[in-house]
Structures are given as C-alpha cells and as structure tokens.
Amino acid sequence: MGRLTGKTAIVTGSASGIGRASAHLMASEGANVVVADINGPGAEEVVASIKSAGGSAVACPTDIGEEKQVAAMIQRAVDSFGALHVLHNNAALTD
C-alpha cells in the first residue's frame, strides 16, 4: 500500500519533465492522478503510461492562466475520483 493510496492528486504541467515525473511518482504511491497540462496530447500520453504501469489517471487539458479552466480541472478531479487531496502546481505562467 502506497503513501497516497485512496487519495486524488492534480499535477499541473505534467505532460513532460518534472511534472510528468511527479505524476508518475504519485501514481506509483497509489494516488488517482489528474494529469493537467496545456498540451492535451502530451497529457494523454502520460495517462496511458501511468495506466500501463497499473496506476489510475485521467487527462485534463488545462491552461492555468484561465480561471474557468482551473475550476474545470478541479471539478474533473472530483467528478472522476470523488475528492481532491493533493495539488502539485508544477506549471508556470511564462508571459
């Protein structure tokens, strides 16, 4: 049993790099992971990778600079997994 078993985590900026590694780590610890990134196809790839390793994840294309998209991301976590326990804000606004 992992440290995050039964928990739901959102990782923003998780289609690549540190965010991707964080999403995989949380999934390996038992979390249901919402893979949130502006790069929708990249997020889907991460979800497929997590699932192929036996984890649980859903993709959520999200631009963190858009308040409505952030609200929808949180709602996706609740709708998909029943709650939100962890939010790892890895994405950054660069403009």
Long-range contacts (C-beta under 8 A, 24 or more apart in sequence): 1-30, 2-28, 2-29, 2-30, 2-31, 3-29, 3-30, 4-29, 4-30, 4-31, 4-85, 4-86, 5-29, 5-30, 5-31, 6-30, 7-31, 7-32, 7-85, 7-86, 8-32, 8-33, 8-34, 8-77, 8-80, 8-81, 8-82, 8-83, 8-84, 8-85, 8-86, 9-33, 9-34, 9-85, 9-86, 9-87, 9-88, 10-34, 10-36, 10-60, 10-73, 10-74, 10-77, 10-84, 10-86, 10-87, 10-88, 11-35, 11-36, 11-88, 11-90, 12-36, 12-37, 12-62, 12-64, 12-73, 12-87, 12-88, 12-89, 12-90, 12-91, 13-37, 13-64, 13-89, 13-90, 13-91, 13-92, 14-43, 14-46, 14-90, 15-39, 15-42, 15-43, 15-45, 15-46, 16-42, 18-90, 19-88, 19-90, 19-91, 20-46, 22-88, 22-90, 23-50, 23-57, 24-49, 24-50, 24-53, 24-55, 26-86, 26-88, 27-53, 27-55, 27-56, 27-57, 28-53, 28-55, 31-56, 31-85, 31-86, 32-56, 32-57, 32-80, 32-81, 33-57, 33-58, 34-58, 34-59, 34-60, 34-73, 34-76, 34-77, 34-80, 34-81, 35-59, 35-60, 36-60, 36-61, 36-62, 36-64, 36-73, 36-91, 37-61, 37-62, 37-91, 38-62, 38-63, 38-64, 38-91, 56-81, 64-89, 64-91, 64-93, 65-93, 65-95
